Amino acid sequence: MKKIRAGVVTAAVVLVGPVPAALAHGGEQPPGPRVVAEGLDNPRQLNWDQKHRSLVVAEAGRGGDQCTEMGCAGPTGAVSLVERPWSRTPAVSTVAEGFISYAAPDGSFAVGANGADATDVRGEYIVAGYDPAGPPMQNGSLLVAGSPDEGEPYLFPYADLQAAEEELNPDGAQIESNPYAVLFVDEDPKSSRDGYALVADAAANAVWKVEPDFSTQTEESPPEYEITAWAAWPTTVLPDGTDDPEGPAEFVPTSLAADAHGNVYVGGLGSERPGEASVVQFSADGVELDRWDGFTAVTGVAVDDGHLYVSQLFGPTPPLPPGETPADEAPPAAGEAPGQVVVLHRHHEGAQRWAIDVPLPAGLAADHHGNVYAAVNSVAPAEGIAAGPENPFGAIGGGAVWELDFSDAYRVDPVEPAEG
C-alpha cells in the first residue's frame, strides 16, 4: 500500500495523428496555457458538475497550526467551483470548506480533500478525504458537503473507508486508507438520489464502490450504505505486513474518469517508478477492458470523444531526493518544476503519444469542444513554495487551474520500466 504523505517527496513538432486540432487556441489569443483559476491550496482532482458547465476543484488545503512530526493539521481543505472555465473571465467560488488537511509546515504536499465531485442534488458534493474525529491520517472517509440555495451549509463524514479497509483489506497488506479521487456515477440522470460513488484509495490499493440505500434515508439521518472493493491490486508484503520496497511496483490508484458510455478509467501512481504507472479502462461493472502502460506517477486522467489525457506528476522521471543531483545534470532552475500531460488516441492500438510540459499536474478534465483543463502546481499552497534545501524542484508557483494548449506538443514514447 502507498500512503501519499504530507511533506514527503520520494524519489517542437508538427501536430498530426492523435492531437486534436481544436486544442490550439485561435484568434488573437497567444499560444500557451491560460490560467482560469489561481490562489488554490494544493489543487487535486477536477470534475465537471452535473450540467457540465463548471469545474469542481478539490483543494487538499494547506494544513494548519496543529503540528506534530507527521505534519501540520487544520481545517483548510475546500471544494471550489470554476464556472464557465472556457470564458474570458471564469467565476471562481468556494462551495464547501472546513475539510481537515495535513501538510508540511510551509503548506506544501498536503493530504486532505484530495478528490471531489458533484452529486445529482443541486449544491451537493462528495469528497474523498478524512474524518477529523479520527486519528490523524488514519480515518479515510467519503464526506458529503452542500451549499444549498436556501438553508445552512453542511459537511459530514458519510462512508467509513478506513473501516472497510480494516474489514476487507483487498490488497492483503497493512491497514491504511488514503482516499485520493472520487467519481459520482449517476444511474438515472432524470431522477435524483439514485447514484453511487467510486473512490480511488491510494493506500488500500483499491477502488471502493459506495452504494447508498436511499430507502433508509430520513430527515434526521443520511441513507445507509454498502462498501465493496470494485477493483483492487495486490501489494507485496514483508513478514510484518508492511510493503516490500524491493517487490513489484504497486498500482496505487490516484485518479478516476468516465466516458460517455459509462466506462471508467483509473490511473495509478506505480510506486513513482519510471514506466511503472498505468491507466486501466473498466466497464461500469468493473471488468477490465483495456490498459495503457509506460507512464510515471500518474495523478490525473481525463477522456473526451477520442482521446485519453494523463498527468505525470514528475514528468517521465521522478526527482532525486533533496540534495542529490546526477553529476551530468544541474538542479532545476527556479520555476522549472517537472511534470507532463500526455495525450493519445484511445481507440487506436499503439497510438502515438504527445506531451506538453505542465508543472506538477494532478487532476484533468476535458469537454467535447477540445478544451482540456489541469490542476497545476498541485503540491503547492496558493502562494507557491520557495526554493530551499528540502525542495528538489526550485521555486514552485501557487496552485492553479490551467486551460491547456497542445499546439507545441512533442512526441514521447512509453517509458520502459527498469529491469528488476
Secondary structure by P-SEA (a helix, b strand, c coil): cccccccccccccccccccccccccccccccccccccccccccccccccccccbbbbbbccccccccccccccccccbbbbbccccccbbbbbbcccccbbbbcccccccccccbbbbcccccbbbbbccccccccccbbbbbbbbbccccbbbbbbcccaaaaaaacccccccbbbbbcbbbbbbccccccccbbbbbbcccccbbbbbbbccccccccccccccccccbbbbbbbcccccccccccccccccccccccccbbbbbbcccccccccbbbbbccccccccccccccccccccccccbbbbbccccccccccccccccccccccccbbbbbcccccccccccbbbbbbbccccbbbbccccbbbbbcccccccccccccccccccbbbccccccccccbbbbbcccccccc
